[in-house]
Amino acid sequence: MASLRQYSGGANGNRSLERGIEILRAFRPGVDTLGNGEIAERTGLPRSTVSRLTKTLVAFGMLDEVRTERYYRLAGAVLSLGHAVRMGSPVLRVLGPLMRAESTRRKLNVGLATADRAMMVYLESIRYNPRPTLRSIVAGQQVPMELTSLGRAYLAGIPEDERDMLIAQFRRRNAAATKALIADVQKSIRAVRRNGYCAVSWQPGVLAVATPIMIEGLPVYALNMSAQDIEPADAFAEEIGEYLMAFAARCQEALCSPPDSMDTRALAPKQPRIHV
């Protein structure tokens, strides 16, 4: 796990605020409660500092204290911040309806993500597949940048110096980040530069194709389409890649258009040729 020092705001940052944010980040999916010792281990902060800051976070409603066990859990106020992001994001307001329509037309999963440090976080995830076990990806969920089509498309869209820093982090944090994996990441980046998209099968039986969305003044986003049980994968990747590139162009057009001028019906694609 990355240490606090790697993400410090430097001389102009507020160290107490930085450390408080690191404490909130220590809580991850699948973790209900953490004690001060566990938080200190996850963040690299002194236990005395953690003890002081958890009390402050409780006082301001960001953590709930389980007094009988001397543990803490994220409070409801944290969830409200995520809701505010989803409801207030102009990007999601524009692309959300288009993604839902595209998922239905193509009978594919459609996702939009951006970077959270060296991970990708879903901003929106439209899951077409009717099987409940294959509909578990939701907004707010993180996936590894180096292993996924979303992450590799994002890497292709950012400046080289930022990309090099992230690749260095992959090597530090993950024993699986071997030379072969990094070479595969570079291969995907070259595919994006050549074709506009990359195809990755990160989970068994799932093929995902992604492309970066780059608009001046906005973060780099990654847009993907995916489906399960695809054979043959290579032929499907090329076809879904064509769909994705056409859809990405419509998304870019919609994001660059004045809000009152966008007509989502005019952006609708033709009927698909495949059904999965």
KEDRENGU-818817 format. One record per residue (C-alpha): residue number from 1; residue in three letters; x, y, z. Coordinates in nm, 3 decimals. Last residue first. Layout:
<pts>
<pt pos="NUM" code="ALA" u="X" v="Y" w="Z"/>
...
</pts>
This chain:
<pts>
<pt pos="276" code="VAL" u="-2.478" v="-1.134" w="-2.660"/>
<pt pos="275" code="HIS" u="-2.648" v="-0.984" w="-2.964"/>
<pt pos="274" code="ILE" u="-2.460" v="-0.860" w="-3.269"/>
<pt pos="273" code="ARG" u="-2.544" v="-0.633" w="-3.563"/>
<pt pos="272" code="PRO" u="-2.636" v="-0.337" w="-3.350"/>
<pt pos="271" code="GLN" u="-2.916" v="-0.092" w="-3.436"/>
<pt pos="270" code="LYS" u="-2.793" v="0.251" w="-3.542"/>
<pt pos="269" code="PRO" u="-2.661" v="0.487" w="-3.280"/>
<pt pos="268" code="ALA" u="-2.857" v="0.751" w="-3.089"/>
<pt pos="267" code="LEU" u="-2.695" v="1.095" w="-3.082"/>
<pt pos="266" code="ALA" u="-2.992" v="1.271" w="-3.241"/>
<pt pos="265" code="ARG" u="-3.215" v="1.128" w="-2.970"/>
<pt pos="264" code="THR" u="-2.983" v="1.268" w="-2.703"/>
<pt pos="263" code="ASP" u="-3.049" v="1.623" w="-2.822"/>
<pt pos="262" code="MET" u="-2.782" v="1.849" w="-2.676"/>
<pt pos="261" code="SER" u="-2.829" v="2.220" w="-2.744"/>
<pt pos="260" code="ASP" u="-2.932" v="2.330" w="-2.396"/>
<pt pos="259" code="PRO" u="-2.619" v="2.193" w="-2.232"/>
<pt pos="258" code="PRO" u="-2.378" v="2.359" w="-2.479"/>
<pt pos="257" code="SER" u="-2.195" v="2.080" w="-2.664"/>
<pt pos="256" code="CYS" u="-1.846" v="1.959" w="-2.567"/>
<pt pos="255" code="LEU" u="-1.973" v="1.679" w="-2.343"/>
<pt pos="254" code="ALA" u="-2.222" v="1.565" w="-2.607"/>
<pt pos="253" code="GLU" u="-1.959" v="1.558" w="-2.881"/>
<pt pos="252" code="GLN" u="-1.719" v="1.363" w="-2.660"/>
<pt pos="251" code="CYS" u="-1.995" v="1.112" w="-2.580"/>
<pt pos="250" code="ARG" u="-2.085" v="1.078" w="-2.946"/>
<pt pos="249" code="ALA" u="-1.721" v="1.008" w="-3.031"/>
<pt pos="248" code="ALA" u="-1.704" v="0.754" w="-2.748"/>
<pt pos="247" code="PHE" u="-2.008" v="0.577" w="-2.894"/>
<pt pos="246" code="ALA" u="-1.845" v="0.543" w="-3.235"/>
<pt pos="245" code="MET" u="-1.522" v="0.422" w="-3.075"/>
<pt pos="244" code="LEU" u="-1.709" v="0.174" w="-2.858"/>
<pt pos="243" code="TYR" u="-1.908" v="0.023" w="-3.142"/>
<pt pos="242" code="GLU" u="-1.592" v="-0.025" w="-3.350"/>
<pt pos="241" code="GLY" u="-1.416" v="-0.179" w="-3.050"/>
<pt pos="240" code="ILE" u="-1.713" v="-0.410" w="-3.000"/>
<pt pos="239" code="GLU" u="-1.648" v="-0.547" w="-3.346"/>
<pt pos="238" code="GLU" u="-1.273" v="-0.582" w="-3.304"/>
<pt pos="237" code="ALA" u="-1.304" v="-0.737" w="-2.960"/>
<pt pos="236" code="PHE" u="-1.569" v="-0.978" w="-3.088"/>
<pt pos="235" code="ALA" u="-1.337" v="-1.121" w="-3.350"/>
<pt pos="234" code="ASP" u="-1.058" v="-1.165" w="-3.097"/>
<pt pos="233" code="ALA" u="-1.283" v="-1.321" w="-2.831"/>
<pt pos="232" code="PRO" u="-1.423" v="-1.602" w="-3.045"/>
<pt pos="231" code="GLU" u="-1.633" v="-1.666" w="-2.848"/>
<pt pos="230" code="ILE" u="-1.769" v="-1.435" w="-2.576"/>
<pt pos="229" code="ASP" u="-1.897" v="-1.577" w="-2.248"/>
<pt pos="228" code="GLN" u="-1.949" v="-1.241" w="-2.079"/>
<pt pos="227" code="ALA" u="-1.971" v="-0.887" w="-2.213"/>
<pt pos="226" code="SER" u="-1.790" v="-0.557" w="-2.180"/>
<pt pos="225" code="MET" u="-1.799" v="-0.197" w="-2.296"/>
<pt pos="224" code="ASN" u="-1.563" v="0.069" w="-2.164"/>
<pt pos="223" code="LEU" u="-1.514" v="0.440" w="-2.117"/>
<pt pos="222" code="ALA" u="-1.204" v="0.582" w="-1.948"/>
<pt pos="221" code="TYR" u="-1.189" v="0.935" w="-1.813"/>
<pt pos="220" code="VAL" u="-0.907" v="1.190" w="-1.818"/>
<pt pos="219" code="PRO" u="-0.988" v="1.478" w="-1.585"/>
<pt pos="218" code="LEU" u="-1.171" v="1.776" w="-1.734"/>
<pt pos="217" code="GLY" u="-1.052" v="2.120" w="-1.852"/>
<pt pos="216" code="GLU" u="-0.974" v="2.003" w="-2.204"/>
<pt pos="215" code="ILE" u="-1.159" v="1.686" w="-2.294"/>
<pt pos="214" code="MET" u="-1.002" v="1.341" w="-2.305"/>
<pt pos="213" code="ILE" u="-1.213" v="1.026" w="-2.301"/>
<pt pos="212" code="PRO" u="-0.987" v="0.721" w="-2.303"/>
<pt pos="211" code="THR" u="-1.095" v="0.394" w="-2.470"/>
<pt pos="210" code="ALA" u="-1.196" v="0.056" w="-2.329"/>
<pt pos="209" code="VAL" u="-1.281" v="-0.299" w="-2.440"/>
<pt pos="208" code="ALA" u="-1.377" v="-0.562" w="-2.184"/>
<pt pos="207" code="LEU" u="-1.400" v="-0.939" w="-2.233"/>
<pt pos="206" code="VAL" u="-1.534" v="-1.149" w="-1.947"/>
<pt pos="205" code="GLY" u="-1.506" v="-1.529" w="-1.931"/>
<pt pos="204" code="PRO" u="-1.254" v="-1.525" w="-1.650"/>
<pt pos="203" code="GLN" u="-1.197" v="-1.174" w="-1.515"/>
<pt pos="202" code="TRP" u="-0.927" v="-0.947" w="-1.660"/>
<pt pos="201" code="SER" u="-0.992" v="-1.014" w="-2.029"/>
<pt pos="200" code="VAL" u="-0.849" v="-0.697" w="-2.183"/>
<pt pos="199" code="ALA" u="-0.917" v="-0.517" w="-2.511"/>
<pt pos="198" code="CYS" u="-0.759" v="-0.181" w="-2.595"/>
<pt pos="197" code="TYR" u="-0.902" v="0.120" w="-2.776"/>
<pt pos="196" code="GLY" u="-0.819" v="0.399" w="-3.023"/>
<pt pos="195" code="ASN" u="-0.676" v="0.159" w="-3.278"/>
<pt pos="194" code="ARG" u="-0.305" v="0.245" w="-3.289"/>
<pt pos="193" code="ARG" u="-0.262" v="0.465" w="-2.982"/>
<pt pos="192" code="VAL" u="-0.499" v="0.248" w="-2.782"/>
<pt pos="191" code="ALA" u="-0.318" v="-0.067" w="-2.900"/>
<pt pos="190" code="ARG" u="0.015" v="0.085" w="-2.796"/>
<pt pos="189" code="ILE" u="-0.123" v="0.139" w="-2.446"/>
<pt pos="188" code="SER" u="-0.243" v="-0.222" w="-2.440"/>
<pt pos="187" code="LYS" u="0.105" v="-0.347" w="-2.532"/>
<pt pos="186" code="GLN" u="0.256" v="-0.129" w="-2.259"/>
<pt pos="185" code="VAL" u="0.025" v="-0.292" w="-2.004"/>
<pt pos="184" code="ASP" u="0.124" v="-0.636" w="-2.137"/>
<pt pos="183" code="ALA" u="0.492" v="-0.547" w="-2.096"/>
<pt pos="182" code="ILE" u="0.417" v="-0.437" w="-1.739"/>
<pt pos="181" code="LEU" u="0.253" v="-0.774" w="-1.676"/>
<pt pos="180" code="ALA" u="0.542" v="-0.971" w="-1.826"/>
<pt pos="179" code="LYS" u="0.800" v="-0.770" w="-1.633"/>
<pt pos="178" code="THR" u="0.621" v="-0.867" w="-1.317"/>
<pt pos="177" code="ALA" u="0.351" v="-0.672" w="-1.140"/>
<pt pos="176" code="ALA" u="0.233" v="-0.984" w="-0.956"/>
<pt pos="175" code="ALA" u="0.428" v="-0.875" w="-0.647"/>
<pt pos="174" code="ASN" u="0.204" v="-0.573" w="-0.635"/>
<pt pos="173" code="ARG" u="0.261" v="-0.249" w="-0.451"/>
<pt pos="172" code="ARG" u="0.607" v="-0.147" w="-0.566"/>
<pt pos="171" code="ARG" u="0.580" v="-0.253" w="-0.932"/>
<pt pos="170" code="PHE" u="0.240" v="-0.094" w="-0.975"/>
<pt pos="169" code="GLN" u="0.377" v="0.223" w="-0.814"/>
<pt pos="168" code="ALA" u="0.652" v="0.248" w="-1.076"/>
<pt pos="167" code="ILE" u="0.384" v="0.211" w="-1.345"/>
<pt pos="166" code="LEU" u="0.200" v="0.504" w="-1.187"/>
<pt pos="165" code="MET" u="0.506" v="0.728" w="-1.191"/>
<pt pos="164" code="ASP" u="0.578" v="0.638" w="-1.555"/>
<pt pos="163" code="ARG" u="0.221" v="0.723" w="-1.654"/>
<pt pos="162" code="GLU" u="0.241" v="1.064" w="-1.489"/>
<pt pos="161" code="ASP" u="0.564" v="1.140" w="-1.677"/>
<pt pos="160" code="GLU" u="0.415" v="1.018" w="-2.005"/>
<pt pos="159" code="PRO" u="0.112" v="1.246" w="-1.995"/>
<pt pos="158" code="ILE" u="-0.229" v="1.079" w="-1.956"/>
<pt pos="157" code="GLY" u="-0.453" v="0.913" w="-2.216"/>
<pt pos="156" code="ALA" u="-0.275" v="0.580" w="-2.260"/>
<pt pos="155" code="LEU" u="-0.280" v="0.525" w="-1.884"/>
<pt pos="154" code="TYR" u="-0.657" v="0.578" w="-1.883"/>
<pt pos="153" code="ALA" u="-0.700" v="0.314" w="-2.154"/>
<pt pos="152" code="ARG" u="-0.488" v="0.079" w="-1.942"/>
<pt pos="151" code="GLY" u="-0.697" v="0.142" w="-1.636"/>
<pt pos="150" code="LEU" u="-1.030" v="0.092" w="-1.810"/>
<pt pos="149" code="SER" u="-0.907" v="-0.223" w="-1.986"/>
<pt pos="148" code="THR" u="-0.815" v="-0.368" w="-1.649"/>
<pt pos="147" code="LEU" u="-0.508" v="-0.518" w="-1.484"/>
<pt pos="146" code="GLU" u="-0.282" v="-0.213" w="-1.440"/>
<pt pos="145" code="MET" u="-0.552" v="0.013" w="-1.300"/>
<pt pos="144" code="PRO" u="-0.683" v="-0.231" w="-1.043"/>
<pt pos="143" code="VAL" u="-1.059" v="-0.196" w="-0.987"/>
<pt pos="142" code="GLN" u="-1.244" v="0.036" w="-0.751"/>
<pt pos="141" code="GLN" u="-1.618" v="0.043" w="-0.689"/>
<pt pos="140" code="GLY" u="-1.784" v="0.382" w="-0.652"/>
<pt pos="139" code="ALA" u="-2.056" v="0.310" w="-0.907"/>
<pt pos="138" code="VAL" u="-2.137" v="-0.061" w="-0.913"/>
<pt pos="137" code="ILE" u="-1.984" v="-0.381" w="-1.051"/>
<pt pos="136" code="SER" u="-2.177" v="-0.680" w="-0.911"/>
<pt pos="135" code="ARG" u="-2.395" v="-0.753" w="-1.213"/>
<pt pos="134" code="LEU" u="-2.239" v="-1.083" w="-1.321"/>
<pt pos="133" code="THR" u="-2.359" v="-1.287" w="-1.024"/>
<pt pos="132" code="PRO" u="-2.709" v="-1.147" w="-1.072"/>
<pt pos="131" code="ARG" u="-2.740" v="-1.294" w="-1.424"/>
<pt pos="130" code="PRO" u="-2.935" v="-1.049" w="-1.641"/>
<pt pos="129" code="ASN" u="-2.625" v="-0.901" w="-1.812"/>
<pt pos="128" code="TYR" u="-2.686" v="-0.535" w="-1.895"/>
<pt pos="127" code="ARG" u="-2.481" v="-0.376" w="-1.621"/>
<pt pos="126" code="ILE" u="-2.463" v="0.003" w="-1.646"/>
<pt pos="125" code="SER" u="-2.171" v="0.121" w="-1.435"/>
<pt pos="124" code="GLU" u="-2.115" v="0.488" w="-1.356"/>
<pt pos="123" code="LEU" u="-1.835" v="0.675" w="-1.181"/>
<pt pos="122" code="TYR" u="-1.631" v="0.357" w="-1.148"/>
<pt pos="121" code="VAL" u="-1.302" v="0.407" w="-0.965"/>
<pt pos="120" code="MET" u="-0.971" v="0.311" w="-1.124"/>
<pt pos="119" code="MET" u="-0.674" v="0.244" w="-0.899"/>
<pt pos="118" code="ALA" u="-0.325" v="0.392" w="-0.879"/>
<pt pos="117" code="ARG" u="-0.442" v="0.722" w="-0.727"/>
<pt pos="116" code="ASP" u="-0.817" v="0.726" w="-0.781"/>
<pt pos="115" code="ALA" u="-0.832" v="0.737" w="-1.159"/>
<pt pos="114" code="THR" u="-1.143" v="0.772" w="-1.371"/>
<pt pos="113" code="ALA" u="-1.427" v="0.543" w="-1.468"/>
<pt pos="112" code="LEU" u="-1.721" v="0.506" w="-1.706"/>
<pt pos="111" code="GLY" u="-1.886" v="0.170" w="-1.769"/>
<pt pos="110" code="VAL" u="-2.111" v="0.003" w="-2.027"/>
<pt pos="109" code="ASN" u="-2.225" v="-0.360" w="-2.004"/>
<pt pos="108" code="LEU" u="-2.354" v="-0.493" w="-2.334"/>
<pt pos="107" code="LYS" u="-2.690" v="-0.564" w="-2.498"/>
<pt pos="106" code="ARG" u="-2.593" v="-0.317" w="-2.770"/>
<pt pos="105" code="ARG" u="-2.918" v="-0.124" w="-2.767"/>
<pt pos="104" code="THR" u="-2.980" v="-0.158" w="-2.393"/>
<pt pos="103" code="SER" u="-2.624" v="-0.068" w="-2.297"/>
<pt pos="102" code="GLU" u="-2.630" v="0.226" w="-2.539"/>
<pt pos="101" code="ALA" u="-2.948" v="0.369" w="-2.385"/>
<pt pos="100" code="ARG" u="-2.805" v="0.343" w="-2.034"/>
<pt pos="99" code="MET" u="-2.476" v="0.497" w="-2.143"/>
<pt pos="98" code="LEU" u="-2.648" v="0.788" w="-2.318"/>
<pt pos="97" code="PRO" u="-2.861" v="0.860" w="-2.010"/>
<pt pos="96" code="GLY" u="-2.551" v="0.864" w="-1.785"/>
<pt pos="95" code="LEU" u="-2.331" v="1.063" w="-2.023"/>
<pt pos="94" code="VAL" u="-2.470" v="1.413" w="-1.979"/>
<pt pos="93" code="ARG" u="-2.563" v="1.411" w="-1.610"/>
<pt pos="92" code="LEU" u="-2.261" v="1.193" w="-1.539"/>
<pt pos="91" code="VAL" u="-2.029" v="1.455" w="-1.687"/>
<pt pos="90" code="PRO" u="-2.214" v="1.743" w="-1.517"/>
<pt pos="89" code="SER" u="-2.150" v="1.574" w="-1.179"/>
<pt pos="88" code="GLY" u="-2.384" v="1.703" w="-0.909"/>
<pt pos="87" code="MET" u="-2.604" v="1.400" w="-0.847"/>
<pt pos="86" code="ARG" u="-2.323" v="1.146" w="-0.858"/>
<pt pos="85" code="VAL" u="-2.077" v="1.357" w="-0.659"/>
<pt pos="84" code="ALA" u="-2.341" v="1.454" w="-0.401"/>
<pt pos="83" code="HIS" u="-2.426" v="1.088" w="-0.354"/>
<pt pos="82" code="GLY" u="-2.061" v="1.013" w="-0.285"/>
<pt pos="81" code="LEU" u="-2.051" v="1.290" w="-0.025"/>
<pt pos="80" code="SER" u="-2.371" v="1.156" w="0.134"/>
<pt pos="79" code="LEU" u="-2.202" v="0.822" w="0.183"/>
<pt pos="78" code="VAL" u="-1.932" v="0.987" w="0.393"/>
<pt pos="77" code="ALA" u="-2.197" v="1.159" w="0.608"/>
<pt pos="76" code="GLY" u="-2.342" v="0.818" w="0.690"/>
<pt pos="75" code="ALA" u="-2.049" v="0.735" w="0.914"/>
<pt pos="74" code="LEU" u="-1.749" v="0.516" w="0.833"/>
<pt pos="73" code="ARG" u="-1.672" v="0.268" w="1.109"/>
<pt pos="72" code="TYR" u="-1.465" v="0.294" w="1.425"/>
<pt pos="71" code="TYR" u="-1.350" v="0.051" w="1.691"/>
<pt pos="70" code="ARG" u="-1.304" v="0.077" w="2.066"/>
<pt pos="69" code="GLU" u="-1.510" v="-0.241" w="2.116"/>
<pt pos="68" code="THR" u="-1.790" v="-0.117" w="2.343"/>
<pt pos="67" code="ARG" u="-1.757" v="0.236" w="2.207"/>
<pt pos="66" code="VAL" u="-1.823" v="0.156" w="1.842"/>
<pt pos="65" code="GLU" u="-1.740" v="0.507" w="1.722"/>
<pt pos="64" code="ASP" u="-1.901" v="0.644" w="1.408"/>
<pt pos="63" code="LEU" u="-1.675" v="0.830" w="1.165"/>
<pt pos="62" code="MET" u="-1.731" v="1.133" w="0.942"/>
<pt pos="61" code="GLY" u="-1.968" v="1.311" w="1.181"/>
<pt pos="60" code="PHE" u="-1.745" v="1.602" w="1.282"/>
<pt pos="59" code="ALA" u="-1.686" v="1.478" w="1.637"/>
<pt pos="58" code="VAL" u="-1.613" v="1.129" w="1.509"/>
<pt pos="57" code="LEU" u="-1.354" v="1.267" w="1.268"/>
<pt pos="56" code="THR" u="-1.192" v="1.463" w="1.552"/>
<pt pos="55" code="LYS" u="-1.175" v="1.154" w="1.773"/>
<pt pos="54" code="THR" u="-1.026" v="0.960" w="1.480"/>
<pt pos="53" code="LEU" u="-0.767" v="1.237" w="1.445"/>
<pt pos="52" code="ARG" u="-0.631" v="1.217" w="1.799"/>
<pt pos="51" code="SER" u="-0.611" v="0.838" w="1.805"/>
<pt pos="50" code="VAL" u="-0.449" v="0.830" w="1.460"/>
<pt pos="49" code="THR" u="-0.183" v="1.077" w="1.572"/>
<pt pos="48" code="SER" u="-0.108" v="0.869" w="1.882"/>
<pt pos="47" code="ARG" u="-0.090" v="0.556" w="1.665"/>
<pt pos="46" code="PRO" u="0.176" v="0.712" w="1.445"/>
<pt pos="45" code="LEU" u="0.072" v="0.714" w="1.078"/>
<pt pos="44" code="GLY" u="0.173" v="0.443" w="0.830"/>
<pt pos="43" code="THR" u="-0.179" v="0.447" w="0.686"/>
<pt pos="42" code="ARG" u="-0.275" v="0.080" w="0.704"/>
<pt pos="41" code="GLU" u="-0.081" v="0.005" w="1.023"/>
<pt pos="40" code="ALA" u="-0.209" v="0.316" w="1.199"/>
<pt pos="39" code="ILE" u="-0.565" v="0.229" w="1.097"/>
<pt pos="38" code="GLU" u="-0.523" v="-0.122" w="1.238"/>
<pt pos="37" code="GLY" u="-0.390" v="0.016" w="1.567"/>
<pt pos="36" code="ASN" u="-0.666" v="0.275" w="1.591"/>
<pt pos="35" code="GLY" u="-0.933" v="0.012" w="1.549"/>
<pt pos="34" code="LEU" u="-1.115" v="-0.066" w="1.227"/>
<pt pos="33" code="THR" u="-1.476" v="-0.158" w="1.155"/>
<pt pos="32" code="ASP" u="-1.680" v="-0.287" w="0.863"/>
<pt pos="31" code="VAL" u="-1.412" v="-0.384" w="0.612"/>
<pt pos="30" code="GLY" u="-1.541" v="-0.563" w="0.300"/>
<pt pos="29" code="PRO" u="-1.503" v="-0.256" w="0.085"/>
<pt pos="28" code="ARG" u="-1.226" v="-0.028" w="0.216"/>
<pt pos="27" code="PHE" u="-1.174" v="0.186" w="0.522"/>
<pt pos="26" code="ALA" u="-0.815" v="0.314" w="0.528"/>
<pt pos="25" code="ARG" u="-0.924" v="0.595" w="0.296"/>
<pt pos="24" code="LEU" u="-1.096" v="0.770" w="0.586"/>
<pt pos="23" code="ILE" u="-0.770" v="0.762" w="0.782"/>
<pt pos="22" code="GLU" u="-0.579" v="0.897" w="0.482"/>
<pt pos="21" code="ILE" u="-0.824" v="1.186" w="0.461"/>
<pt pos="20" code="GLY" u="-0.754" v="1.275" w="0.822"/>
<pt pos="19" code="ARG" u="-0.381" v="1.260" w="0.753"/>
<pt pos="18" code="GLU" u="-0.407" v="1.502" w="0.464"/>
<pt pos="17" code="LEU" u="-0.623" v="1.737" w="0.671"/>
<pt pos="16" code="SER" u="-0.373" v="1.733" w="0.955"/>
<pt pos="15" code="ARG" u="-0.087" v="1.788" w="0.713"/>
<pt pos="14" code="ASN" u="-0.240" v="2.089" w="0.539"/>
<pt pos="13" code="GLY" u="-0.059" v="2.114" w="0.207"/>
<pt pos="12" code="ASN" u="0.147" v="2.405" w="0.074"/>
<pt pos="11" code="ALA" u="0.482" v="2.256" w="0.176"/>
<pt pos="10" code="GLY" u="0.405" v="1.922" w="0.014"/>
<pt pos="9" code="GLY" u="0.057" v="1.796" w="-0.071"/>
<pt pos="8" code="SER" u="0.159" v="1.454" w="0.046"/>
<pt pos="7" code="TYR" u="0.064" v="1.164" w="-0.179"/>
<pt pos="6" code="GLN" u="0.381" v="0.956" w="-0.160"/>
<pt pos="5" code="ARG" u="0.434" v="1.055" w="0.206"/>
<pt pos="4" code="LEU" u="0.104" v="0.896" w="0.306"/>
<pt pos="3" code="SER" u="0.237" v="0.555" w="0.214"/>
<pt pos="2" code="ALA" u="0.122" v="0.349" w="-0.081"/>
<pt pos="1" code="MET" u="0.000" v="0.000" w="0.000"/>
</pts>
